[in-house]
């Protein structure tokens, strides 16, 4: 393994060009979800809310005992 002082800047530039690191990344946008995927995400949201309510209830119940 070479030390950073032993590496030539032109060698790094060549490597970056060969690997494609000098090109801009493609744009990333939102992707439309399928119906079943939307149902799964809404179910997960509902699950999280129910679990939070249970934790709040358990904490308040335990704090009063």
C-alpha positions as CSV (number, residue, x, y, z in Angstrom):
1,X,0.0,0.0,0.0
2,X,1.4,3.4,-1.0
3,X,1.5,6.3,1.3
4,X,-0.4,9.4,0.3
5,X,2.9,11.2,-0.4
6,X,3.9,8.5,-2.9
7,X,0.7,8.8,-5.0
8,X,0.9,11.0,-8.1
9,X,-2.1,13.4,-8.7
10,X,-2.3,12.3,-12.3
11,X,-2.6,8.7,-11.2
12,X,-5.6,9.6,-9.0
13,X,-7.1,11.6,-11.9
14,X,-6.7,8.7,-14.3
15,X,-8.3,6.3,-11.8
16,X,-11.2,8.6,-11.2
17,X,-11.8,8.9,-15.0
18,X,-11.6,5.1,-15.4
19,X,-14.0,4.4,-12.6
20,X,-16.5,7.2,-13.8
21,X,-16.3,9.3,-10.6
22,X,-15.8,12.5,-12.7
23,X,-19.3,12.2,-14.3
24,X,-22.4,13.7,-12.7
25,X,-24.8,11.3,-11.0
26,X,-28.2,10.7,-12.6
27,X,-31.2,12.6,-11.2
28,X,-33.2,10.8,-8.5
29,X,-36.9,11.4,-8.3
30,X,-39.9,10.0,-6.5
31,X,-41.3,6.8,-7.8
32,X,-45.0,6.1,-7.8
33,X,-45.9,3.3,-5.4
34,X,-48.2,0.4,-6.3
35,X,-51.5,0.1,-4.5
36,X,-50.3,-2.8,-2.3
37,X,-47.2,-0.9,-1.3
38,X,-49.3,2.1,-0.3
39,X,-51.5,-0.2,1.9
40,X,-48.4,-1.7,3.5
41,X,-46.9,1.8,4.4
42,X,-50.3,3.0,5.8
43,X,-50.5,-0.2,7.9
44,X,-47.0,0.5,9.2
45,X,-48.0,4.0,10.1
46,X,-51.0,2.7,12.0
47,X,-48.9,0.1,13.7
48,X,-46.4,2.7,14.9
49,X,-49.3,4.9,16.2
50,X,-50.8,1.9,18.1
51,X,-47.4,1.0,19.6
52,X,-46.8,4.6,20.7
53,X,-50.2,4.6,22.4
54,X,-49.5,1.4,24.1
55,X,-46.1,2.7,25.3
56,X,-47.6,5.9,26.6
57,X,-50.4,4.0,28.4
58,X,-47.9,1.6,29.9
59,X,-45.6,4.3,31.0
60,X,-48.4,6.4,32.6
61,X,-49.9,3.3,34.2
62,X,-46.5,2.3,35.6
63,X,-45.7,5.8,36.8
64,X,-48.9,5.9,39.0
65,X,-48.2,2.6,40.7
